[in-house]
């Protein structure tokens, strides 16, 4: 992983005798709750499973962008469903077919737009979580976006303006952080294949820091206008210690899109 301040020792991190961070050490706590602060990156799906689901993804690899290191949900958010059991409503089949023909060429991130939720955190780039009393901030390196999750007891405002990342409030359920997000626009994709969503989509995320080095996430998509039933994906984020994230900007002079 490319980053700045590589090998800068994370203060207070538990270490083994050889100086490496002990990723299996107990999760740290602050004010009696797990501290989710850190640099996290989604674990890739095993290559064998990727090959079974999508064929030779290695053929799509280019320098700095290797699909063999992606999570399957970045390719297809409905990867756990058989095609005939897909909850996508039939009226959106033609849209998916059109988008899949060009292999994600028009995905919003290729136009310097945000990835949205949960797409942004499924990208093969780190996300920095900063946990403070009443507020958790997520800095997403992959598309340069920021999420604010309010944990001070507030609810959603009476009127939500449609946003790429939505509006998020969080609460603790024991040692699990539960984040409810609403107020999306309908412009982001849920995956590289192009699965859509409506402005009525609601996303519920449950984050549990299993130990020092692993953050388990359960993400549920509920969008009755687009899907016949809610569905859930489960991923694990792996701590990236002794490093930090880069800034990221995608400007009008970008020249990557034509190579996708």
HULIN-V762427 format. One record per helix or strand of 3 or more residues. SS is the DSSP state (h for helix, s for strand). FROM is the first residue (numbers start at 1). TO is the last residue. If there is no record, write none. Layout:
BEGIN
{{SS & FROM & TO} {SS & FROM & TO}}
END
This chain:
BEGIN
{{s & 38 & 42} {h & 47 & 54} {h & 57 & 60} {h & 67 & 69} {h & 72 & 75} {h & 83 & 85} {h & 90 & 101} {h & 108 & 111} {h & 119 & 122} {s & 127 & 132} {s & 135 & 140} {s & 145 & 150} {s & 167 & 173} {s & 176 & 182} {s & 202 & 211} {s & 214 & 222} {s & 231 & 239} {h & 257 & 259}}
END
